[in-house]
Amino acid sequence: MRNKILAANWKMNLTQQQVTSWLGEFNDLNWKSPHTELRIYPSSIYLKDIQAAGLHGGAQNVYFEANGAYTGELSIQQLQSIGVQSVLIGHSERRQLFFEDDALLAQKVNACAAANFQFVLCCGEAIETRTAGAHLDFVLAQLSENLRLLTETDLHMLVVAYEPIWAIGSGLSADLDQITEMHQAIRNHLVGLYGVGGEQVPILYGGSVNAANAKTIFSCPNVDGALVGGASLDPLIFNELWQALQA
Ligand code: PGA
């Protein structure tokens, strides 16, 4: 059985004071469950606060080198040295705004695997690609290229997040048919690449998940949870998503 995962991507939001109050409020709520993982991806300066609150803290980005003259970057080894448990790789904002390409992302995936570090690989198409009917080919090609250096032995470190770019932060999530079609295609692709091991990789949906649509999205086959931006910034709403995932 695949674990379900609810992950908060806080992006470049929240001050120290807001993080402290978020954690205080959230930890007062009922959120523990044996079969569901909760993960928080804050700005890295807050990772220690997340961990001190007893939550899974993950970084939003990482560089593939272990150390050296790379001003502004963080390495997997640095993250591991403070107990960080995972990282997002290839979020569309990294791809589009910071020009991270598939070759770089494959190196990051490879570095995570070599360091035994869990990662969430994000993929997703732009609206023009979907309108042209090329969304499946595009996303599966992204996966093939980004996972090119990942072997079956290291597959347990992988979580995939499908995040259509047009749904991120737009208030307009993909509909159930679109989600079902893409998640099934990703599942088949992973099984094609890795055999039965591909059945065990959790696939999250991301893009305008909120308290109103979470339950129906979670009921789609091959949706093992969500990566949530805007709706994760309010601890009460995020807890509603958590409850929806348990149902
Ligand atoms: P959103 O962001 O939930 O605000 O659409 C999702 C994401 O970018 O991970």
Residues whose N, C-alpha, C, O or C-beta is under 5 A from the ligand:
A	BS01	PGA	N9 A167 I168 G169 S170 G206 G207 S208 V209 L227 V228 G229 G230 A231
